[in-house]
């Protein structure tokens, strides 16, 4: 059955466009992420302007709301463009046990769902009080906007968690709050998304979301942890690290020994994050105050069979005529020795 391509000039009352035809056509301008329906679109709230819900005491305010809503009552229903002026809800009184409530956005369209209504609005769903409460189930065709945790009576004011998905027009970078909000349907190779909580730009590869860029972090502090050092104690034990690109970390570990170590066991030291074990990795540094000669090179080495954030050996030149390498043991940690290792490694 042929349909009119929008928009042909009207002549003599023809063509005419009904609401469903207009929704399906304008759906071309909305993001398809998250739906397999050709006439569908991603439900979500525009992310600009901050959260659309705020809570003060027991008054929940729904701010001016601009959203795309796709109830998916049928595969040809098409998405709705929704705008709602600011309005409020009063959180019901607390009970003897805590409770989780839910606010959703809902579209009623009698032509599609037989509801007898043609309207869009938010709805407040009161959960059941329980020692470990669960939020109410969101009705089919609705979009979760916020979860309200209501403590037991006398436990203080309720708190709000804003959970509305985000969406923008198709063709751009899709903003999402967390990786859990990344769609896996209605996606196409070359689609990009920005993950807010990790500051990562990701790309759909036709099989998975791959990280292509992320905002470098500021330098963080961390405290390296030694093992195998016996009785050694440290007057200084500190470090700095920064993720300079995806799964790539630059770090510095610095220590000063105040009480000499003991034992013949191999000394290990921790990195700030888990280390990739696909290949061996090595980070260079130096020791001062060791036995003659007092200045030596040292390397922190990770093994493919190792685990976690541990460099499995500290290897230093022996100071002998052949300049051979030895594993650093607890007994090598002389009082007053200082050491530093600094470099880049791949994260797990």
N, C-alpha and C positions, 0 to 999 in steps of 0.2 A: 504494500500500500504506500503510494508516494506521500511525502510530507513536504511542507513548504520550507525552503531554506530561509532562515531569518536574516535580514528582514527585506522582503519584497514589498514594494510600494502597494498599498491598498488601492483597489479599484472596484467600485461598485459593491463594497462590503466584503470583498475577498482579496487576499486571504485573511483568515481569522486565526488567532493564536489563543489556545486555552492555557491555563496555569501550568499544567503538566508539561506542555511543549516548551513553554518559556523556561521552566526549571531545568529541563534536560538540556536546553541550548545553553543557558547561562552556566550550567555545570562545567562546560568546557573551560571556563575561566577559573574554576576552583581546583585545588589540589586533589588528585586522585589517590593519594597515598592512603593505604589502609583499607581499600575496598576493591573487590574484583569486578564490581558491576560497572559496565561501560557508561551507564547514565548516573553513576554514583559520584560521591566526592567525600573528602576527609572532613569529618565533623571536628569543629574546634573553635576556640575563641581567638580573636586577634590578640597577639601578645603585647602590642604597644599599650603604654599607659599603666602598666602594673597589673596586679591581680584584680579580677572583676568582682571578687568577694572580699569584704572586710568584716571583722567582728569586734565589737566594743561591748564588754559586759555580756548581756544576753541579747543584744540587738545585732542581727546579721544584715549587712547592707549589700545588696546586689547593685553594683554600679552600672552606669550606662553600658549596656552589653551589646556587642556586635559579634555575630557568630555565623558560622555555616553549620547547618544541622541536616544530617542525612539519616532519617529513621530507618530506611531500607525495609519498609513494609512490603515492597516488591522490588524487583531488579530494575523496573522502569519508573520508579517514583520520582527520582531526581532530587537534588539537594535544595534546601530552603535557605534563603538569606534572612537572618533574624536580627532585629534590633529591638531592645527593650530599654525603656527609660529606667532610671534608678528607682528601686523599691526596697522594702525591708521585710525581714521575717523576725519573729520573736522566738528565741530558743525555748522550747517547753521546759518546765521546771525539772530540776534534777530529782532522781529517785534515790532509793537506799543503796543502789549499786550503780557503777558507771555505765555509760551508754554511748554509742556512736550513732550520730544522725547523718543524713546525706541530703545534699541539695543537687537537683538535676535540672537540666533544660529539656523541655518536651515540646514537640510540635504535634498538634492534633489536626488531621485533615480527613474529613468524613469521606471524601472521594476515594481515599487510599486505605483508610483504616476502619471505616464504618463506625467511628466514635460518636457521630452526631455533632461534632464540634469542628470549628475551623479557627484555630488560635494557636499561639505559642506563648509559653510562660515558664517560669521556674516553679519547681515543686519542692516542698520541704518534707522529707521522709524521716519519721522518728523511729529510731532503732529500739531494740529490746535491751533493758537493763540486765547486766549479768556480771559476774566477777571478772571475766575476760570477754568483753562484748565484741561483736562483729557488726560491721556496718550493714544496713539493709541492702538487699539486692536491688540494683538499678533496673527498673522496668525495661522491657524490650523497646528499642527505638528511642531511648533517652541518652543524654550525655552527662556524665558525672562532672560537677563543678567544684564541689568542696565537701570535705568530711569534717564534722564537728564532734570533738571529743568532749563529752559532758561528764565531769567527775561526779562521784557520789555526793549526795546532799551534804553541804558543809565543807566540800573539798575545794572550793574556789570557783573561779569563772571558767566557762568552757573555752576551748581553744580550736582554732581553725587550721586545716591543712587544705590549701588550694590545689586541686588536682586536675583542673580543666585542661584538656589537650589544646595545643596551639595549632593554628593553621593560617596560611597566607595564600595569595593567588598562585596558581600554577606557574611554572617556569622559573621560579626563583629558588633560593635555598630555604628548605623547610625548617623552621625552628621547632625544637622539641626540648622539653624540660630535662629528661633523663634518657639514657639509652633504652630503658624499658618502654618509652613512648615511640621509639623508632618503628615505623610500619614495615611489614614484610609482605603485604599484598598491595596491589595497586602501585607498585614501584617499577622502575625501568632503569636499565643500565645507563649510568651517567647522571643519575639523580643525586643531588647533594642535600645534606641536612646538617644543621648546627646544633650540637648537644650542649645545653647551657651549663649543666653542673660540672662537666669535665672540660669545657672550653675547647671541644674538638670539632673539626670539620670532617664529616664522613661522606663516603661515596658508595652507592649501591653498585656492586660489581656483576650483577645478575645472579649472584649466589649469596652474598653477605654484605654487610656494611663494613667497609674498610676505612680505617682512619687515614686521612691524607694530610692533615695538619692539626696542630694544637697550639694554644697560646702557651709560651714558655712560662714556667712558674718563677717566682722570686726565690732567692736562696733561702733554704730552710736549715735549721739546726738539727743535728742528730748526735747521739752519743754512741760511738763505736763500742762494741762489746768484744772483749778478748776471751778466748778459752785456751786451755793447755798451758797457762802461764805460771801455774803453781802458786807461790806465795807473793807474786808481784802485786804492788799497788801503784796507783797513778796519781800524781798531783795535777796533771792535766789530761783530760780525755774528752775530746770534742771533735765535731765535724760539721761540715756544711755540704749541702747538695742542692742541685737544681736540675729539673727535667728540661733539657735544651731543645728536644724535639721528640717525636713519638717514640716511646720506649728507649730513649737515649738519655743517660744521666751523667752529668759532670759532678764529681764529689771530691772532697778533701777530708782526710782523717788525720788527726794530729794528737800525739800523746807524749807525756813525759813520765818516766818511771821514777817513783820515789822510794820504793822498796824492791830490792832485786827479786827476780823470779827464781823458781826452782823447777827441777824435773827435766826429763828427756822427751816429753811429749811434744808434738808439733803444735805451734801456736796458730790459732785462726783469729780472724777479725771480721766483723760484720760490715756489710754495705748498708746504705739507707733503704734500699728496696730489693726485692727478689731479683736474682741474677739469671739471665738466660743461659741455659746449659747446652745449647745446640753444639757449640764449639767451646774449647778452652778460652778463657779470657785472662788478660794480665794487665795490671795497672802498676806503674813504676813509682818509686819514692826513694827516700834515703834515710839512713840511721846515723846519728851522731852520738858518741860516747860509748860505742861498743869497744871490745878489746881490740888491741892493735891490729890493723889501723883503726882509728876511732871513727873515721868517716867511711861509710859503705853504701853501696846501692842495695835496694830491696825491691822485690816485686810481690804484689798480692795476686795470687793465681786462683782461679776458680776451675773446678773439674767438671767434666760432663756428667759424672756420676754423683755430683754433689746436689744439695737441695737448698732452697730458700735463699736468704740474703747473706750467706757466709762465703768469704774467700777461704778456700780450703787449706792453703799453705801461704806462709810468708817466706820467700826464698831470698837469701842474701849472699853476696860473695864472701868467701871464707877468709880472705886476706892472705891466703897462701901464695906461693910463687906461681902456681898454676891458675890462680884466680877462679877456682872451682866454686860451684854453688852449693849451699847447705840450706836445709830447712831450719827456720828459726825455732828454737825450743825455749821452754820456760827459763832454763839456766842461762840463755843468751841475753835475757833482759836485765842488764846491769843497772844498778842505781844511778840515776842521773841521765840515763840514755833518753834521747828524744827521737821521735820518728815521725815521718809524714809520708802518706801516700796520696797521690792526686792524679786524677785522670778521668776517662770516659769508659763506661761499660754499657752493654745492651741489657735492658730489663727483660725479665720473663714475660 
